[in-house]
Amino acid sequence: MLKLRVSLASLVVLGWVAAVQAQDLRTLFGTHQPGFNVSLVLPGDPAFANDTRPFNLRFDFEPAAVAFPATAQEVSKVIKLGQLVNHQVVARSGGHSYIANALGGKDGAIVIDMRNFQAITVDDTAGTAVIEVGNRLGDIISALAAHGRGLPHGTCPYVGFGGHAAYGGFGFTSRLWGLTVDAILSIDVVLANGTITTVSEKNHPDLFFALRGSGASFGIATAYTMRTFPAPPTATIFSYNWQFTASGAAAFLASYQSFVLSTPLPPTFGAEIVITPGNVQGNVSIGLAGGWYAPLDQLNSTLGPFFATVPAPRAMSFDTGDYLHSAINLAGGSLDTKDQPDNTDTFYAKSLMTPQGAPMSGKALQAFMDVVANEGFTTDVGWFFQAELFGGRNSAINAVKTGATAFSRRDSLFTIQFYASSKGNVPPYPESGFTFLDHVVNSIVDNSPPNWDYGAYTNYIDDRLIDWQRRYYSTNYPRLRRLKDLYDPRGTFTFPTSIQV
């Protein structure tokens, strides 16, 4: 355990803290921890630009330093030394944060890059896996598939497991297996005071609650012990497509919403509605896509009652194979994250989680489609929207109680992601792109009851969401505030959407 030679109070008296500049960090770290051999990259170093490149190029933050520890003990040292020089500390797992919180969400943070934490250990007897946080989803899928196992999680192979698991983790198996946070059995974590511990339902259950849904506000996880699931022997990735007028699209969405609310859908059905620009102004392209984790003929019988209420699709496709094959399909054809570079984008995203007990009204759906069919056709940003099915009957997501994890929106029917990119996916992002997405989301909210308790999804984090505490955490937020005061009273783990001290 690290023992600092001087107190923070004495440093303040000497005026050192205010005087510390980024270029001094390497020297200062070495001075106060002999043998400190964690690799550091600082502004001006040749690797700094690449090591601090955000996924979303709308942001351009400059951390004070990037550290690359290889053990929990080294993570602890960096956290303590960060406190010594009065810098806030953030962890970076895969770097896919929508608003670059993994770079601090602002200038001047010390980033702990977790890329060296890439071990995956599978216990075939227990059906569990210990997954270090530097792994990407593509690596995890491949490793678990070799043991005939799987986990609920997203589809992009480059997403880092640390952040994904800390805030939710939705995939097409989530109605069957739950969110990624629901499969966590224990977490190896380093706290703000440098303590290294393992938390679970039995050991620090309050912290275990907080780390499953708002993890980065409370500590830096180094590994998760996960419950894994037998990989389904057969899986089909399906898609159907329609072209509608705005009114036709609203009627389609109303029929689908009614279907998923009233039908006891098998948990093996995972799906999303994909909304993209229509072929002419006034039209909307609607897709129904997802994963079916049972024999294909059962999908036809499951969707039959719905298809009887809507026009026949213009096109459809089915790709059937084993579970690994389905994951490769969803990843775009490859799970490899080592030999192919990750992509960047310049984008803005919003989200809206619709309460199952108060579904979207016909008025809201019509207003939504009117904006999409018209303003969406003329806007100068590229966009897509995805209405992911979280709820409906038999959903493992909704079976978890609201207060069981910090992820609170357990009564959601849909989680809708609204995603818009600049031309060519490069900066600058146009102001009109913000306006367009605001109009789209407001078309739903403003045509719903005044007390409509909708939520927002933390893995689609939004830097412009004003009431984010309520939308992300609902009734769990006051409890999270109390735990923040207990476990991180100095605000070491602070970024724009962290739980507030």
Residue, then its C-alpha position, 0 to 999 in steps of 0.5 A: m500500500l502506498k504511503l505518501r511522504v508528505s500530506l496534502a495539507s502541507l503541500v497546500v501550505l507550500g503552494w505546490v498544488a497550485a503550481v503543479q503543471a502537467q509537465d511536472l507530473r512525471t518528476l513529482f510522481g517519481t519523487h514521492q514514490p521511489g520505484f514508481n514505474v508506471s508508464l506515463v504519457l504527458p502533453g508534448d510526448p509523441a504518443f499523447a495525441n493518439d493515446t488521448r484520441p476520443f471516439n467522438l471527435r466533437f470533443d478535444f480534451e487535454p488530460a494532464a497525464v495518461a497512466f498505464p498501470a498493469t496491476a491493481q496496486e499500480v492503479s492505487k498508486v496513481i489514484k493516490l498520487g493524483q490526489l497528491v497533485n490535486h487532479q481528478v482521476v478517471a479510468r479509460s477502458g475502451g474509450h467509447s464514451y459518447i462525451a469523452n468522460a473517459l478523458g475526464g469530460k474536461d481538461g486536466a484530469i489524470v487518465i488511468d488507461m486500463r488496456n493492460f488488464q486483458a485477462i479472461t479466466v473461465d470456470d467451466t464448472a461454475g459457469t463463471a468468468v473473471i474478465e478484466v476491464g481492458n478487454r473489448l467486447g469482441d475479445i470477450i465474445s470469442a473467449l467465452a464462445a470457446h467454452g460454449r458460453g455467452l453474456p448479455h452485452g452490446t454488438c460493437p466489438y471495440v467497446g471496452f468492457g469496463g465502461h459498458a458493464a459499469y452503466g448497463g450493457f444492452g444486447f439482443t440477449s438482454r430480454l433472455w439474460g438481462l443487462t451486463v450489470d445484472a450478470i455481475l457477481s463481484i467486482d475487484v475495485v480500487l477506491a478513491n482512498g487507494t483501497i483495493t477490495t472486492v465487492s459483492e452482495k455479501n461484501h460492501p453491498d451498498l458499494f456493489f449497488a452503486l458500481r452496477g449502474s454508476g461505477a466510474s463515480f465510485g472507483i476504478a474496477t480492475a475485473y468483474t466476476m460474471r455469471t455466464f450463460p450456455a450459448p444457444p445452439t441456434a441463433t438467427i439475426f433477422s431484419y424486415n424493412w418497410q417504407f411509410t408515409a409519416s402517418g403510416a409509420a406512426a400507425f406501424l409503431a403504434s401496432y408494434q408497441s401494442f403487440v409487445l405490450s399485449t403478447p407474452l413474447p418469449p425471452t428468446f426474442g430480442a429486437e429493435i425498431v430502426i428508423t432512417p430517412g425515407n426515400v422522399q421527403g414525407n416518408v420514413s424507412i422503418g426496420l425491425a431487426g434483432g436476434w432470435y435465440a430459438p429454432l427459426d420456425q418459432l420466430n415466424s409463429t411469434l411474429g405472425p400476429f403482428f404481421a397480420t396488422v401491418p403491411a407486408p415488408r418490402a424486404m427481409s433477411f435471416d442469417t441462422g447459425d450458432y451463437l458465435h456466428s450471430a455475434i459475428n454478424l452483429a459485429g459487422g463480420s469480424l470480432d477482431t479488435k487487434d489487427q483492425p483500427d477502431n473508427t471515430d465519429t463526430f456526433y451527438a446522441k440523445s436517448l429516451m426510455t419510455p415507461q412500460g406503464a405509460p406507453m407513447s400515445g398515438k399523438a406523440l408517435q404522429a408528432f415524432m414521425d412528422v418531424v422525422a419524415n420532414e425535418g429529417f429529410t432536409t437536415d445536414v446531418g446523417w442520422f439513425f434512431q433505434a428503439e430497443l425493446f427492453g421490456g414487454r412480458n418475460s423480460a429479464i431486464n424488467a424482472v430486476k427491482t429498481g433498487a437492486t442496482a444503480f441502473s434504475r429504469r427497470d420499468s422501461l418498454f423501449t430505450i430509443q437512441f437518437y444518433a446524428s453524425s456530421k458530414g463525413n463523420v469529421p468535425p465540426y458538428p453543426e449546430s443544426g444537428f443539436t436542433f434537429l435531435d432536440h426537435v425529435v425528442n421534444s416531439i415525443v415528450d411535449n405530446s405526452p402527459p406533463n408528469w410522464d416519467y421517462g428516462a435516459y440511458t447512461n451508455y448513450i450519455d448526453d452532455r446537454l441533458i439538463d435534468w440528467q440526475r433524474r433521467y438516468y437515476s430516477t429514485n436511486y439518485p439520493r442514495l447514490r449521493r449519500l454513497k458518494d459522500l461516503y466513498d469519495p468525499r473529495g470528489t476524486f472521481t469527478f466528471p460532468t455526469s458523475i454522481q455529485v459530492 
